[in-house]
């Protein structure tokens, strides 16, 4: 684990990270959750570049019914 943060009431979060590739997870009542994967084994992959902001959206839908 590189960092652990909490969101605000609306779900917004920000964290400073060194350049590199990272996986994002949310912590839910019964454990970790992620629903996006890539071919390089990253879970909810995000690539951080030097001196740049990166935005992402995490959709927590494991309890949704469609």
N, C-alpha and C positions, 0 to 999 in steps of 0.2 A: 504494500500500500504506500502510495506517495503522499496522498493528502486525504483528509476526511473533513467535510464541511456540511453545514446545514443550510437549507433554503430558507427564504423568507416566507411569509404567509401566501404569497402568490406563486411560489415555486422557483423564484429567481435565485441564482447563485453565481458566484464568480470566484476564481482561484488563479493564482499566479503559478505557472509551471515552467520549468526549463524546456527548451525545444525538444521535441521527441514525439513518439506515438504512445497513446494511452488508451486504456479501457475505462469506461464509466459504468458504474453500478449504482443502484439505489438500494438502501437498506429498508426492507419492509418487515412487518411483524414476524413473518415466518422465515426470514433470511434475505439473501441478496436477490435482486431482480434486474434483468436486462433482457431486451427482446430484439436487439440488432446485433448482427454478427457479420464478419467479413471473411474472406478466404485465407487470411494470414493469422487466424485464430484470435483476433482481437474481438472483444465483446464491447459493443457500442463504441467503435473506434473514433478517436479524435487525434488529429495531428496538430501539434502546437509549433508554430514558426516564430522565430526571433522577432521581437518588436511588433507583434501582430495580435489582434483580438480574434478569437474564434468563438462563434456562437453555435449552440446545438440545442436540440429539443429532445427531452426524454419523455416518451409516452408510456405511462404506467397503465396498462390495460388488461392485466391478467385476471381481473375480476369482472371485466366487461362481458356483456352478452350482446351478440349481434344478430 
